[in-house]
Amino acid sequence: MPTAAPARMMGGVSPTGTYLADLDAALAGPRRARRDLVAEAAGHLDDAVAAYERAGWDAEQAERRAVADFGPLDVVVPAFQTTLAVAAARRTAWLLLVALGVQPFLWDGPVSVAGTDGRAPDGVLYPVLDVAVEVVGGAMILATVALLAAATIGNRWHRAGRGVARATSLVTIVAAVTMSATGLAMSVLAQGLHPAYWATVTGFLFAPMAVAAWSGRRTLATC
């Protein structure tokens, strides 16, 4: 008599195939992490089905009992969803950390001098924004490192839940909007900028922050 196989995940009318399809449809999060979780569930079900078949149950009965043992979806899905939310939070935190990490080099290097004549714009607003981008950026980096630690190393001792994922999402979105708005304001105040300036700022500020914000929004949807 054939035993259960991972091919059940491809769909079908078998109890385990239906269960896995419903589980996959109920989960939201990174595709690879979701696929890995469903594959892990399939492996557990395969082992359980094989054990029941060795005990004398026919294939369909063995599958039904294996599904019953694994647990109803309203119990299994929340636990799996939390795992997916934390996985999404880790990816989002890394994206934000990379985007923020480039900013000190960006503003102290290619765009440190706003005008082509080597002078910063007149007035008090530009210097205030210049300080603000350093202070806010530094604070955001520290917050991101703390959240990343909570979702990675800290997760070994204290299970990170959806609260950590939600906090990572919100910090990422706020940081992306704040840094982008500040950078745009500084650029608008600047004088005599070359197209190369806008290309640099777009490539190293606006684009990375947009990607981080998009990831933060997707992570928030998993919480």
Backbone torsions as a table, in degrees:
resi	resn	phi	psi	omega
1	MET	NA	131.3	-176.3
2	PRO	-69.5	147.5	178.4
3	THR	-96.8	167.4	179.0
4	ALA	-64.4	149.8	-177.9
5	ALA	-137.8	157.4	178.4
6	PRO	-58.7	-18.1	179.5
7	ALA	-61.3	-16.3	177.6
8	ARG	-58.9	-28.6	-178.1
9	MET	-63.1	-18.9	-178.1
10	MET	-74.9	-5.8	178.5
11	GLY	115.4	-169.5	-178.8
12	GLY	120.5	-178.7	-175.5
13	VAL	-103.1	3.4	179.2
14	SER	-69.0	152.8	-179.6
15	PRO	-56.9	-42.8	179.8
16	THR	-71.1	-37.6	178.0
17	GLY	-62.1	-43.6	178.0
18	THR	-64.8	-42.2	-179.4
19	TYR	-62.3	-46.3	-178.4
20	LEU	-66.9	-37.5	178.0
21	ALA	-64.7	-42.3	178.6
22	ASP	-66.7	-37.4	178.5
23	LEU	-64.0	-47.1	-179.6
24	ASP	-61.6	-40.1	-178.8
25	ALA	-69.1	-28.0	-176.6
26	ALA	-83.0	-14.6	-176.0
27	LEU	-93.3	145.5	175.9
28	ALA	-128.7	134.9	179.6
29	GLY	156.0	-172.3	-179.9
30	PRO	-54.6	133.0	-173.6
31	ARG	-57.8	-45.0	-177.3
32	ARG	-65.5	-44.3	179.4
33	ALA	-64.1	-39.0	179.0
34	ARG	-65.4	-42.8	178.9
35	ARG	-62.5	-40.0	179.6
36	ASP	-64.6	-40.6	-180.0
37	LEU	-65.5	-43.9	179.5
38	VAL	-65.7	-37.8	177.3
39	ALA	-64.7	-37.3	177.2
40	GLU	-64.7	-42.0	177.6
41	ALA	-63.1	-40.6	179.2
42	ALA	-62.1	-39.8	179.2
43	GLY	-63.5	-42.5	178.0
44	HIS	-63.3	-42.2	179.6
45	LEU	-65.7	-40.6	178.0
46	ASP	-58.6	-44.7	-179.8
47	ASP	-63.7	-42.3	-179.0
48	ALA	-66.6	-43.0	179.0
49	VAL	-61.1	-45.1	-179.6
50	ALA	-60.4	-39.8	179.5
51	ALA	-65.4	-42.2	179.0
52	TYR	-67.3	-37.5	178.6
53	GLU	-66.1	-37.7	176.5
54	ARG	-65.6	-26.7	179.2
55	ALA	-82.4	-3.5	174.8
56	GLY	110.8	-2.6	178.8
57	TRP	-76.7	147.4	175.5
58	ASP	-75.4	171.0	-170.6
59	ALA	-58.7	-48.0	-176.0
60	GLU	-67.5	-43.1	178.4
61	GLN	-63.3	-39.5	179.7
62	ALA	-63.1	-40.8	179.2
63	GLU	-66.3	-42.7	-179.3
64	ARG	-62.9	-40.7	179.6
65	ARG	-68.6	-38.2	178.4
66	ALA	-63.4	-41.7	178.7
67	VAL	-64.9	-42.7	179.3
68	ALA	-62.4	-40.0	179.4
69	ASP	-67.0	-36.8	-176.8
70	PHE	-66.4	-35.1	175.7
71	GLY	120.4	150.9	178.2
72	PRO	-66.5	153.7	-177.2
73	LEU	-61.5	-34.3	-178.4
74	ASP	-68.4	-11.9	174.2
75	VAL	-100.3	-41.3	-175.6
76	VAL	-73.7	-42.4	-174.7
77	VAL	-58.9	-47.5	-179.7
78	PRO	-58.5	-39.3	179.7
79	ALA	-66.7	-45.1	178.1
80	PHE	-64.7	-38.5	-178.4
81	GLN	-64.8	-35.3	176.5
82	THR	-63.3	-42.3	177.7
83	THR	-60.9	-41.7	178.8
84	LEU	-66.7	-39.0	179.5
85	ALA	-63.0	-41.9	179.0
86	VAL	-67.2	-39.5	177.3
87	ALA	-62.7	-41.9	178.1
88	ALA	-66.0	-37.1	179.2
89	ALA	-64.5	-39.0	178.3
90	ARG	-61.5	-45.6	180.0
91	ARG	-63.6	-42.0	-179.8
92	THR	-64.7	-42.5	-179.8
93	ALA	-62.9	-40.2	178.3
94	TRP	-64.1	-42.5	179.1
95	LEU	-61.8	-43.3	180.0
96	LEU	-67.2	-40.1	-179.1
97	LEU	-62.3	-41.5	177.8
98	VAL	-64.9	-44.6	-179.2
99	ALA	-62.6	-40.4	179.6
100	LEU	-74.3	-34.0	-176.1
101	GLY	-64.9	-24.9	-179.9
102	VAL	-79.8	-21.0	-170.2
103	GLN	-61.5	-44.5	179.3
104	PRO	-58.4	-39.9	179.5
105	PHE	-70.8	-33.4	-179.7
106	LEU	-66.9	-50.7	-174.1
107	TRP	-79.7	-21.7	175.8
108	ASP	-90.3	-7.1	-177.3
109	GLY	-116.7	-102.2	-172.2
110	PRO	-57.9	-33.8	-176.2
111	VAL	-116.0	21.7	-177.9
112	SER	-66.5	-32.3	176.9
113	VAL	-102.4	115.0	-172.3
114	ALA	-69.9	-41.9	-176.2
115	GLY	-97.7	155.2	-179.7
116	THR	-71.7	-15.4	179.8
117	ASP	-89.6	6.1	176.9
118	GLY	85.4	9.9	179.9
119	ARG	-116.9	144.2	172.6
120	ALA	-77.3	157.0	-179.8
121	PRO	-60.3	152.1	176.0
122	ASP	-70.7	163.4	178.1
123	GLY	98.0	174.0	-174.9
124	VAL	-96.7	-17.7	-173.4
125	LEU	-66.7	-43.3	-178.0
126	TYR	-62.2	-47.5	177.4
127	PRO	-60.4	-36.4	178.3
128	VAL	-64.1	-44.8	178.4
129	LEU	-64.6	-35.4	179.7
130	ASP	-63.1	-41.5	177.1
131	VAL	-71.0	-40.6	-177.8
132	ALA	-61.4	-40.5	-178.0
133	VAL	-65.9	-30.6	177.1
134	GLU	-74.7	-44.8	-178.2
135	VAL	-67.0	-50.1	-179.3
136	VAL	-64.3	-42.2	179.0
137	GLY	-61.2	-42.8	177.9
138	GLY	-63.0	-42.4	179.1
139	ALA	-64.2	-40.1	179.9
140	MET	-67.2	-36.8	177.6
141	ILE	-63.3	-44.5	178.7
142	LEU	-61.9	-43.5	179.6
143	ALA	-64.1	-40.0	-180.0
144	THR	-66.3	-42.3	177.8
145	VAL	-61.3	-42.1	179.2
146	ALA	-63.2	-43.7	179.7
147	LEU	-67.6	-39.0	178.0
148	LEU	-64.8	-40.2	177.8
149	ALA	-63.8	-39.8	179.9
150	ALA	-64.8	-33.9	-177.2
151	ALA	-89.0	-7.5	-179.5
152	THR	-119.3	-85.7	-178.0
153	ILE	-62.1	-45.9	-178.9
154	GLY	-63.6	-24.1	-178.4
155	ASN	-67.9	-16.7	179.1
156	ARG	-72.6	-29.9	-178.0
157	TRP	-104.2	-34.3	-180.0
158	HIS	-134.4	113.6	-174.7
159	ARG	-57.3	118.2	177.1
160	ALA	-71.1	132.6	-178.7
161	GLY	-109.3	-163.2	-178.3
162	ARG	-68.6	-21.4	177.7
163	GLY	-62.1	-42.5	177.5
164	VAL	-65.4	-41.5	179.1
165	ALA	-64.1	-41.9	-179.7
166	ARG	-65.8	-42.5	179.0
167	ALA	-63.1	-41.0	178.2
168	THR	-61.8	-41.8	179.2
169	SER	-61.3	-49.1	-176.1
170	LEU	-66.4	-43.0	178.3
171	VAL	-61.5	-41.3	-179.4
172	THR	-63.6	-46.8	-178.6
173	ILE	-64.6	-44.9	179.4
174	VAL	-62.7	-44.3	-179.7
175	ALA	-63.2	-43.9	-178.5
176	ALA	-63.5	-44.3	-179.8
177	VAL	-67.5	-44.5	-177.8
178	THR	-63.5	-48.7	-178.1
179	MET	-66.4	-39.7	179.7
180	SER	-66.5	-42.9	-179.5
181	ALA	-65.3	-41.0	179.0
182	THR	-65.2	-44.7	178.6
183	GLY	-62.0	-40.0	178.7
184	LEU	-65.7	-41.9	179.1
185	ALA	-62.4	-42.8	178.3
186	MET	-63.8	-37.3	-179.8
187	SER	-69.1	-39.3	178.9
188	VAL	-64.8	-36.3	179.8
189	LEU	-73.9	-20.3	-176.6
190	ALA	-70.7	164.3	-175.8
191	GLN	-126.1	142.4	173.4
192	GLY	61.3	43.4	-176.9
193	LEU	-81.6	141.9	177.3
194	HIS	-87.4	158.8	175.2
195	PRO	-56.4	-31.5	179.4
196	ALA	-61.4	-32.2	178.5
197	TYR	-62.3	-50.4	-177.8
198	TRP	-64.6	-35.6	177.5
199	ALA	-64.2	-40.3	179.9
200	THR	-66.8	-46.6	-178.6
201	VAL	-65.8	-39.8	178.6
202	THR	-64.6	-44.3	-176.9
203	GLY	-71.3	-31.5	-174.7
204	PHE	-111.1	-5.7	178.1
205	LEU	-124.7	-67.1	-173.3
206	PHE	-63.1	-46.7	-178.0
207	ALA	-64.9	-50.0	178.7
208	PRO	-61.8	-38.1	179.1
209	MET	-67.5	-35.7	177.4
210	ALA	-65.2	-41.1	178.2
211	VAL	-64.2	-43.4	179.5
212	ALA	-63.5	-43.2	179.5
213	ALA	-63.8	-39.9	177.4
214	TRP	-62.3	-42.7	177.8
215	SER	-66.1	-38.7	177.4
216	GLY	-62.6	-38.9	178.6
217	ARG	-65.6	-41.4	178.6
218	ARG	-66.9	-37.4	177.8
219	THR	-65.3	-41.0	179.1
220	LEU	-59.9	-33.9	179.9
221	ALA	-69.6	-17.9	179.3
222	THR	-88.0	-11.7	-174.2
223	CYS	-80.4	NA	NA
